């Protein structure tokens, strides 16, 4: 299928920057303040913070730094639930492009113009900020060796299955067009980190165009807290999702995750 897209840059496009947050009072203000508000082809930028049950000053720091909208969970529901809530809020607010930005400072807000440019230009429907696009970038950002090796191995397998040629499929720094988010059934996805893998596979399955730009990430102690054990579980779940896609494509086992 050929999804609809914008043929020319539209200065009335609205960008929503979604930040899930749980007790990030020390970083969230700096991240929000660094979000660029004047962007080529964008008429409005809205920063949406999804507070996932914080018990510190995350919300007040976010508001003081310029957050435009706060969505609150009374209790902690997890990163995926927070991001899904942010997507829903962004779509209801009329966003044409949605960027997922970490509130702990791992992602550099200064990259947002490059991240959204292919969508604004009508050349892509989804853009990945790849830490593997340039040699040495992931290592310079502090990504642990086991993560770099696992990332490259998983990406190679998924590229074969999906028919893509991307340098990294496991980055959380992403930009989505409204068309993608209204088409893929992301609310049917897993409620753990394999959510991102499933969403990417859905986008490819539905024929959307995927681009990537180099992205530098800063790994702090908190940002790299997912150890080898959880990372292994994530790898198996990602491969399982790829297997479900293969079975679905061949009509052997239909999956609602890959149906409109």
DRENLO-257516 format. One record per residue: y, x, z of N, C-alpha, C, O in turn. Coordinates in steps of 0.2 Angstrom, whole numbers, padded with zeros to 4 digits, always signed. Example, Ala and Ser with C-alpha at 12.3 -4.5 7.8 and 13.67 -1.06 7.14 Angstrom:
<rs>
-0028+0066+0039-0022+0062+0039-0016+0066+0039-0017+0071+0042 -0011+0064+0035-0005+0068+0036+0000+0064+0039+0006+0067+0040 
</rs>
This chain:
<rs>
-0006+0004+0000+0000+0000+0000+0006+0004+0000+0006+0010+0002 +0012+0002-0002+0018+0005-0003+0023+0002+0002+0026-0003+0000 +0024+0005+0008+0028+0002+0013+0035+0002+0011+0037+0006+0007 +0039-0003+0013+0046-0003+0011+0050+0002+0014+0048+0004+0020 +0055+0005+0011+0059+0010+0014+0066+0010+0011+0067+0007+0006 +0070+0014+0015+0077+0014+0013+0078+0019+0007+0076+0025+0008 +0081+0017+0001+0081+0022-0005+0087+0026-0004+0087+0032-0007 +0092+0024+0000+0098+0028+0000+0100+0028+0007+0099+0024+0011 +0104+0034+0010+0106+0034+0016+0111+0028+0018+0115+0026+0014 +0110+0025+0024+0114+0019+0025+0118+0020+0032+0115+0021+0037 +0124+0021+0031+0128+0023+0037+0128+0017+0043+0131+0018+0048 +0125+0012+0041+0124+0006+0046+0118+0007+0050+0116+0002+0054 +0114+0012+0049+0107+0012+0052+0108+0013+0060+0113+0017+0062 +0104+0010+0064+0104+0011+0071+0098+0016+0073+0093+0014+0071 +0100+0021+0077+0095+0025+0080+0094+0023+0087+0099+0023+0091 +0088+0023+0090+0086+0022+0097+0082+0028+0099+0077+0030+0096 +0085+0031+0104+0082+0037+0107+0078+0035+0114+0082+0033+0118 +0072+0035+0114+0068+0032+0120+0066+0038+0124+0062+0042+0122 +0067+0037+0131+0065+0042+0135+0061+0039+0141+0064+0035+0145 +0055+0039+0141+0051+0037+0147+0052+0042+0153+0053+0048+0151 +0053+0040+0159+0054+0044+0164+0051+0042+0171+0051+0036+0172 +0049+0047+0174+0046+0046+0181+0049+0052+0186+0046+0057+0185 +0053+0050+0190+0056+0055+0195+0058+0062+0191+0056+0067+0193 +0063+0061+0186+0066+0066+0183+0073+0067+0184+0077+0069+0180 +0075+0066+0190+0082+0067+0192+0085+0074+0190+0091+0074+0189 +0081+0079+0191+0084+0086+0190+0085+0087+0182+0089+0092+0181 +0082+0084+0178+0083+0085+0171+0086+0080+0166+0089+0081+0161 +0084+0073+0168+0086+0068+0164+0093+0068+0162+0095+0066+0156 +0098+0069+0166+0105+0069+0165+0107+0074+0159+0111+0073+0155 +0104+0080+0160+0105+0085+0155+0103+0083+0148+0106+0085+0143 +0097+0080+0148+0094+0078+0142+0098+0073+0138+0099+0074+0132 +0100+0068+0142+0104+0062+0139+0110+0065+0137+0113+0063+0131 +0114+0069+0140+0120+0072+0139+0120+0076+0132+0125+0076+0129 +0114+0079+0131+0113+0083+0125+0111+0079+0118+0111+0082+0113 +0110+0072+0119+0108+0068+0113+0115+0068+0109+0120+0065+0111 +0114+0070+0102+0120+0069+0098+0121+0062+0096+0117+0058+0095 +0128+0060+0097+0130+0053+0096+0133+0052+0089+0134+0046+0087 +0135+0058+0085+0137+0057+0078+0132+0060+0074+0132+0066+0074 +0129+0056+0069+0124+0059+0065+0125+0057+0058+0127+0051+0057 +0123+0061+0053+0124+0059+0046+0120+0053+0045+0114+0052+0046 +0123+0047+0042+0119+0042+0040+0117+0037+0045+0114+0031+0044 +0120+0038+0051+0118+0034+0057+0125+0030+0059+0130+0034+0061 +0125+0024+0060+0131+0020+0062+0131+0020+0070+0136+0019+0073 +0125+0019+0073+0125+0018+0080+0119+0022+0083+0114+0022+0081 +0120+0025+0089+0115+0028+0093+0114+0025+0100+0119+0025+0103 +0109+0023+0102+0108+0020+0108+0102+0024+0112+0097+0025+0109 +0104+0026+0118+0099+0029+0122+0096+0024+0127+0099+0021+0131 +0089+0024+0127+0085+0019+0131+0081+0023+0136+0076+0026+0134 +0082+0022+0142+0078+0025+0147+0073+0020+0150+0075+0015+0152 +0067+0022+0150+0062+0018+0153+0060+0021+0159+0056+0026+0159 +0062+0018+0165+0061+0020+0171+0054+0018+0174+0053+0012+0175 +0049+0022+0174+0042+0020+0176+0041+0021+0183+0036+0024+0185 +0045+0017+0187+0044+0017+0194+0046+0023+0198+0043+0025+0203 +0052+0026+0196+0054+0032+0199+0057+0030+0206+0059+0024+0208 +0056+0035+0211+0058+0034+0218+0064+0038+0220+0066+0039+0225 +0067+0042+0214+0072+0046+0216+0078+0044+0212+0079+0038+0211 +0083+0048+0210+0089+0046+0207+0089+0046+0200+0094+0047+0196 +0083+0046+0197+0083+0046+0189+0087+0041+0186+0091+0043+0181 +0087+0035+0188+0091+0030+0185+0099+0031+0185+0102+0030+0180 +0101+0033+0191+0108+0034+0192+0110+0040+0188+0116+0040+0185 +0106+0045+0188+0108+0051+0184+0108+0049+0177+0113+0052+0173 +0104+0045+0174+0103+0043+0167+0110+0039+0165+0113+0041+0160 +0112+0035+0170+0117+0031+0168+0124+0035+0168+0128+0034+0164 +0124+0039+0173+0130+0044+0173+0131+0048+0167+0136+0050+0165 +0125+0050+0164+0125+0054+0158+0126+0051+0152+0127+0054+0147 +0126+0044+0152+0127+0040+0146+0122+0036+0143+0122+0034+0138 +0116+0035+0147+0111+0030+0145+0114+0023+0143+0118+0021+0147 +0112+0020+0138+0115+0014+0136+0111+0008+0138+0114+0003+0139 +0105+0009+0139+0100+0004+0141+0095+0006+0146+0092+0012+0145 +0093+0003+0151+0088+0004+0156+0083-0001+0156+0085-0007+0157 +0077+0001+0155+0071-0004+0156+0067-0001+0162+0065+0005+0162 +0065-0006+0167+0062-0003+0173+0056-0006+0174+0054-0012+0173 +0051-0002+0176+0044-0004+0179+0045-0004+0186+0047+0001+0189 +0043-0009+0189+0043-0010+0197+0038-0005+0200+0039-0002+0205 +0033-0003+0196+0028+0002+0199+0026+0006+0193+0027+0005+0187 +0023+0012+0194+0021+0017+0189+0016+0014+0185+0010+0013+0188 +0017+0014+0178+0012+0011+0174+0009+0017+0169+0005+0015+0165 +0012+0022+0169+0010+0028+0165+0014+0029+0159+0018+0024+0157 +0014+0035+0156+0018+0037+0150+0018+0032+0144+0023+0031+0141 +0011+0031+0142+0010+0027+0136+0013+0020+0137+0017+0017+0133 +0012+0017+0143+0015+0010+0144+0023+0010+0144+0026+0006+0142 +0026+0016+0147+0033+0017+0147+0036+0017+0139+0041+0014+0138 +0032+0022+0135+0034+0023+0129+0034+0016+0125+0038+0014+0121 +0028+0013+0125+0027+0006+0122+0033+0001+0124+0035-0002+0119 +0035+0001+0130+0040-0003+0132+0047-0001+0129+0050-0005+0127 +0048+0006+0128+0053+0008+0125+0054+0006+0118+0059+0004+0115 +0048+0007+0114+0048+0005+0107+0050-0003+0106+0054-0005+0102 +0047-0007+0111+0048-0014+0111+0056-0015+0112+0059-0020+0108 +0059-0012+0117+0066-0013+0118+0070-0011+0112+0075-0014+0110 +0068-0005+0109+0072-0003+0103+0071-0007+0097+0076-0009+0094 +0065-0010+0096+0065-0015+0090+0069-0021+0092+0072-0024+0087 +0069-0024+0098+0072-0030+0100+0080-0028+0099+0084-0033+0097 +0082-0022+0100+0089-0020+0100+0091-0019+0092+0097-0018+0091 +0086-0020+0088+0088-0019+0081+0088-0012+0078+0091-0010+0073 +0084-0007+0081+0084+0000+0079+0080+0000+0072+0075-0003+0071 +0083+0004+0068+0080+0006+0062+0076+0012+0062+0071+0013+0058 +0078+0017+0067+0074+0023+0068+0073+0024+0076+0078+0022+0079 +0067+0026+0078+0066+0027+0085+0063+0034+0086+0059+0036+0082 +0066+0038+0090+0064+0044+0092+0062+0044+0099+0065+0041+0104 +0056+0047+0100+0053+0048+0107+0055+0055+0109+0054+0060+0106 +0059+0055+0115+0061+0061+0118+0059+0062+0125+0060+0057+0129 +0056+0068+0127+0054+0069+0134+0060+0069+0139+0065+0073+0137 +0060+0066+0144+0065+0067+0149+0065+0073+0154+0069+0074+0158 +0060+0077+0153+0059+0083+0157+0062+0089+0154+0062+0095+0157 +0065+0088+0148+0068+0094+0145+0064+0098+0140+0066+0103+0137 +0057+0096+0139+0053+0099+0135+0055+0099+0127+0054+0104+0124 +0058+0094+0125+0060+0093+0118+0068+0094+0118+0071+0092+0123 +0070+0097+0113+0077+0099+0112+0081+0093+0109+0079+0092+0103 +0085+0090+0112+0089+0084+0108+0093+0087+0102+0094+0083+0098 +0094+0093+0102+0098+0096+0096+0095+0095+0090+0098+0096+0085 +0088+0094+0090+0084+0094+0084+0084+0087+0081+0082+0086+0076 +0087+0082+0085+0086+0075+0082+0089+0074+0075+0086+0071+0071 +0095+0077+0073+0097+0077+0066+0092+0079+0061+0091+0075+0056 +0089+0084+0062+0083+0086+0058+0077+0082+0058+0074+0081+0053 +0076+0079+0064+0070+0075+0064+0071+0068+0061+0066+0066+0058 +0077+0066+0061+0077+0059+0058+0080+0060+0050+0079+0055+0047 +0082+0066+0048+0085+0066+0041+0080+0064+0036+0082+0060+0031 +0073+0065+0036+0069+0063+0031+0069+0055+0030+0068+0052+0025 +0069+0052+0036+0069+0045+0036+0076+0042+0034+0076+0037+0030 +0081+0045+0036+0088+0042+0034+0088+0043+0026+0091+0039+0023 +0085+0048+0023+0086+0050+0016+0081+0045+0012+0081+0046+0006 +0076+0042+0016+0071+0038+0012+0066+0042+0009+0062+0040+0005 +0065+0048+0012+0059+0052+0010+0053+0052+0014+0048+0055+0012 +0053+0049+0020+0048+0049+0025+0048+0042+0029+0054+0040+0030 +0043+0040+0032+0043+0035+0036+0042+0037+0044+0043+0033+0048 +0039+0043+0045+0038+0045+0051+0038+0053+0051+0036+0056+0046 +0041+0056+0056+0043+0063+0056+0040+0066+0062+0041+0064+0068 +0036+0072+0062+0034+0075+0068+0038+0082+0069+0039+0085+0064 +0039+0083+0075+0042+0089+0077+0037+0094+0078+0034+0094+0084 +0035+0099+0073+0029+0103+0074+0031+0110+0077+0036+0113+0075 +0027+0111+0083+0028+0118+0086+0024+0123+0083+0024+0129+0084 +0020+0121+0078+0016+0126+0074+0018+0127+0067+0015+0131+0063 +0024+0124+0065+0026+0125+0058+0029+0132+0057+0028+0134+0051 +0031+0136+0062+0033+0143+0061+0029+0147+0065+0028+0146+0071 +0026+0153+0063+0022+0158+0067+0025+0160+0073+0031+0162+0073 +0022+0159+0079+0024+0162+0085+0029+0157+0089+0031+0158+0095 +0031+0151+0086+0035+0147+0089+0032+0144+0095+0035+0143+0101 +0026+0141+0095+0023+0138+0101+0022+0143+0106+0023+0141+0112 +0020+0149+0105+0019+0154+0110+0026+0156+0113+0026+0157+0119 +0031+0157+0109+0037+0158+0112+0040+0153+0117+0044+0154+0121 +0038+0146+0115+0040+0141+0119+0036+0140+0126+0037+0136+0130 +0030+0144+0127+0026+0144+0133+0020+0140+0132+0017+0139+0138 +0018+0138+0126+0012+0134+0126+0006+0138+0128+0005+0144+0125 +0002+0136+0132-0004+0140+0134-0009+0141+0129-0009+0137+0124 -0012+0147+0129-0017+0149+0123-0022+0144+0122-0023+0142+0116 -0025+0141+0127-0030+0136+0126-0028+0130+0122-0031+0127+0118 -0021+0128+0124-0018+0122+0120-0017+0124+0113-0018+0120+0108 -0015+0130+0112-0013+0132+0105-0020+0132+0100-0020+0130+0095 -0025+0135+0103-0032+0135+0100-0034+0128+0099-0036+0126+0093 -0034+0124+0104-0037+0117+0103-0032+0113+0098-0035+0109+0094 -0026+0114+0098-0021+0110+0094-0023+0112+0087-0023+0107+0083 -0024+0118+0085-0025+0120+0078-0032+0118+0076-0033+0115+0070 -0037+0118+0080-0044+0116+0078-0044+0108+0077-0046+0106+0072 -0041+0104+0082-0040+0097+0081-0037+0095+0075-0039+0091+0071 -0031+0099+0074-0027+0097+0068-0030+0098+0061-0030+0094+0057 -0034+0104+0061-0038+0105+0055-0043+0100+0054-0044+0098+0048 -0047+0098+0059-0052+0092+0058-0048+0086+0056-0051+0083+0051 -0043+0084+0059-0040+0078+0057-0037+0078+0050-0037+0073+0047 -0034+0084+0048-0031+0084+0041-0037+0083+0036-0035+0080+0031 -0043+0085+0038-0048+0084+0033-0050+0077+0033-0051+0074+0027 -0050+0073+0038-0052+0066+0039-0046+0062+0036-0048+0057+0032 -0040+0064+0037-0034+0059+0035-0032+0061+0028-0028+0057+0025 -0034+0067+0025-0031+0069+0019-0024+0071+0019-0020+0071+0014 -0022+0074+0025-0015+0076+0026-0015+0084+0026-0021+0087+0026 -0009+0087+0026-0009+0094+0026-0003+0096+0031+0002+0100+0029 -0004+0094+0037+0002+0095+0042+0000+0101+0047-0006+0102+0048 +0005+0104+0049+0003+0110+0053+0002+0108+0061-0002+0112+0064 +0004+0102+0063+0002+0100+0070+0002+0092+0070+0007+0089+0068 -0003+0089+0072-0004+0082+0073-0003+0080+0080-0004+0074+0082 -0002+0085+0085-0002+0083+0092+0005+0084+0096+0005+0086+0102 +0010+0083+0092+0017+0084+0095+0019+0077+0098+0018+0072+0094 +0022+0077+0103+0025+0071+0106+0032+0069+0103+0035+0064+0104 +0035+0075+0100+0042+0074+0098+0042+0071+0091+0040+0074+0086 +0043+0065+0090+0042+0061+0084+0048+0056+0083+0052+0054+0087 +0049+0055+0076+0054+0049+0074+0050+0044+0070+0046+0046+0066 +0051+0038+0071+0048+0033+0068+0053+0028+0064+0058+0027+0067 +0051+0026+0058+0055+0021+0055+0053+0014+0058+0048+0013+0061 +0058+0009+0057+0056+0002+0060+0050-0001+0056+0046-0004+0059 +0050+0001+0050+0044-0002+0046+0037+0000+0049+0033-0004+0049 +0037+0007+0051+0030+0009+0054+0029+0005+0060+0023+0003+0061 +0034+0005+0065+0033+0002+0071+0031-0006+0071+0028-0009+0075 +0034-0009+0066+0032-0016+0065+0026-0017+0061+0023-0023+0061 +0023-0012+0058+0017-0013+0054+0011-0011+0058+0006-0015+0058 +0011-0005+0061+0005-0003+0065+0004-0006+0071+0009-0008+0075 -0002-0008+0073-0003-0012+0079-0004-0008+0085-0009-0007+0088 +0001-0004+0087+0001+0001+0092+0000-0002+0099-0003+0002+0104 +0001-0009+0100-0001-0012+0107-0008-0012+0108-0010-0014+0113 -0012-0011+0103-0020-0011+0103-0022-0004+0105-0028-0003+0106 -0018+0001+0105-0020+0008+0106-0022+0009+0113-0020+0006+0118 -0025+0015+0114-0027+0018+0121-0021+0019+0125-0015+0020+0123 -0022+0018+0132-0016+0019+0137-0016+0026+0140-0014+0027+0145 -0019+0031+0136-0018+0038+0138-0015+0042+0132-0013+0039+0128 -0016+0048+0133-0013+0053+0128-0015+0052+0121-0012+0054+0116 -0021+0049+0120-0024+0048+0113-0020+0042+0110-0021+0041+0104 -0016+0039+0113-0011+0034+0110-0008+0037+0104-0007+0034+0099 -0005+0043+0105-0001+0046+0099-0005+0048+0093-0003+0047+0088 -0011+0050+0095-0016+0052+0089-0018+0045+0085-0018+0045+0079 -0019+0040+0089-0021+0034+0086-0015+0031+0082-0016+0028+0076 -0009+0031+0084-0003+0029+0081-0002+0033+0074+0000+0030+0069 -0003+0039+0074-0002+0043+0068-0008+0041+0063-0006+0041+0057 -0014+0041+0066-0019+0039+0061-0018+0032+0058-0019+0031+0052 -0015+0027+0062-0013+0021+0059-0008+0021+0054-0009+0018+0049 -0003+0025+0055+0002+0026+0050+0000+0029+0044+0002+0027+0038 -0005+0034+0044-0008+0037+0038-0012+0031+0034-0012+0031+0028 -0016+0028+0038-0021+0023+0036-0017+0017+0032-0019+0015+0027 -0011+0016+0034-0007+0010+0031-0003+0013+0026+0001+0009+0023 -0003+0019+0024+0000+0022+0018+0007+0024+0019+0011+0025+0014 +0009+0025+0025+0016+0028+0027+0016+0035+0025+0011+0039+0026 +0022+0038+0024+0024+0045+0022+0025+0049+0029+0030+0047+0032 +0022+0054+0030+0023+0058+0036+0026+0065+0034+0023+0068+0029 +0031+0067+0037+0034+0073+0036+0034+0077+0043+0033+0074+0048 +0036+0083+0042+0037+0087+0049+0042+0092+0048+0044+0094+0043 +0045+0094+0054+0050+0099+0054+0049+0103+0060+0046+0101+0065 +0051+0110+0059+0049+0114+0065+0053+0112+0071+0059+0110+0071 +0049+0113+0077+0052+0110+0083+0050+0115+0089+0044+0117+0090 +0055+0118+0092+0054+0122+0098+0053+0118+0104+0058+0114+0106 +0048+0119+0108+0047+0115+0115+0047+0120+0120+0045+0126+0120 +0050+0118+0126+0050+0122+0132+0045+0120+0137+0045+0114+0139 +0040+0124+0138+0035+0123+0143+0037+0125+0150+0037+0131+0151 +0038+0120+0154+0039+0122+0161+0033+0121+0165+0028+0119+0162 +0033+0122+0172+0026+0121+0175+0024+0114+0175+0018+0112+0174 +0029+0109+0175+0028+0102+0175+0025+0100+0168+0020+0096+0167 +0028+0103+0163+0027+0101+0156+0020+0103+0154+0017+0100+0150 +0017+0108+0157+0011+0111+0155+0006+0110+0160+0001+0113+0161 +0007+0104+0164+0002+0103+0170-0005+0100+0167-0009+0099+0171 -0005+0098+0161-0011+0095+0159-0016+0101+0158-0015+0105+0153 -0021+0101+0162-0026+0107+0162-0031+0106+0157-0031+0101+0153 -0036+0111+0156-0041+0111+0151-0046+0105+0152-0048+0103+0147 -0047+0103+0158-0051+0097+0159-0048+0091+0155-0052+0088+0151 -0042+0088+0157-0039+0083+0154-0038+0084+0146-0039+0079+0142 -0037+0090+0144-0036+0092+0137-0042+0091+0133-0042+0089+0128 -0048+0093+0136-0054+0092+0133-0056+0084+0132-0058+0082+0127 -0054+0080+0137-0055+0073+0137-0051+0070+0131-0053+0066+0127 -0045+0073+0131-0040+0070+0125-0043+0072+0118-0043+0068+0114 -0046+0078+0118-0049+0080+0111-0055+0076+0109-0055+0074+0104 -0059+0074+0114-0065+0070+0112-0062+0063+0110-0065+0060+0106 -0057+0060+0114-0055+0054+0112-0051+0054+0106-0052+0049+0102 -0048+0059+0104-0045+0060+0097-0050+0060+0092-0049+0056+0087 -0055+0064+0093-0060+0064+0088-0064+0057+0087-0066+0055+0082 -0065+0054+0093-0068+0047+0093-0064+0042+0089-0066+0038+0085 -0057+0043+0090-0053+0038+0086-0053+0040+0078-0053+0035+0074 -0054+0046+0077-0055+0048+0070-0061+0045+0067-0062+0043+0061 -0066+0046+0071-0073+0043+0069-0072+0035+0068-0075+0033+0063 -0069+0032+0072-0068+0025+0071-0064+0023+0065-0066+0018+0061 -0060+0027+0063-0056+0026+0057-0061+0027+0051-0060+0023+0046 -0065+0033+0051-0070+0034+0046-0074+0028+0045-0075+0026+0039 -0077+0025+0050-0081+0020+0050-0078+0013+0047-0081+0010+0043 -0072+0012+0049-0068+0007+0047-0067+0007+0039-0067+0002+0036 -0065+0013+0037-0063+0014+0030-0069+0012+0026-0069+0010+0020 -0075+0014+0028-0081+0013+0024-0085+0006+0026-0090+0005+0023 -0081+0002+0030-0084-0005+0031-0090-0005+0035-0093-0010+0035 -0091+0000+0039-0097+0001+0043-0096-0002+0050-0100-0005+0053 -0090-0002+0053-0088-0004+0059-0080-0006+0059-0076-0001+0060 -0079-0012+0058-0072-0014+0058-0068-0013+0065-0071-0014+0070 -0062-0010+0065-0058-0009+0071-0051-0013+0070-0048-0012+0065 -0050-0016+0075-0043-0020+0075-0037-0015+0075-0032-0017+0074 -0039-0009+0078-0033-0004+0078-0031-0002+0071-0025+0000+0070 -0035-0003+0066-0033-0001+0059-0033-0008+0054-0034-0007+0048 -0031-0013+0058-0030-0019+0054-0023-0022+0056-0021-0021+0061 -0019-0024+0051-0012-0026+0052-0011-0031+0058-0006-0033+0060 
</rs>
